[in-house]
């Protein structure tokens, strides 16, 4: 899922994961990446990292097959104190989906409660 603030990386940066396991931070190609706390699940992805910068942070995905890829930069890094800006600008479709599900659940619960 991508959003308005997601900046594509062309060509993508990809390779074989050179580390044992998933350390809290890694350095690849001169960039320091920190394990992502705010991370949307992607199919086949076992770990996610973001560049250790507040803006235009490279988003690194590590796959179960031992490869990694950077396909985009997040305009706002949620792990550097910008989770709301990231939700609105970088991940609006995912945010809309989650808010809709929560809204439906709350509406259903309130409707059931009012019907009692």
Beta strands, then each sheet from edge to edge (+ up, - down):
strand 1: 6-16
strand 2: 25-28
strand 3: 31-35
strand 4: 45-51
strand 5: 55-63
strand 6: 67-76
sheet 1: 1+ 6- 5+ 4- 3+ 2-
end
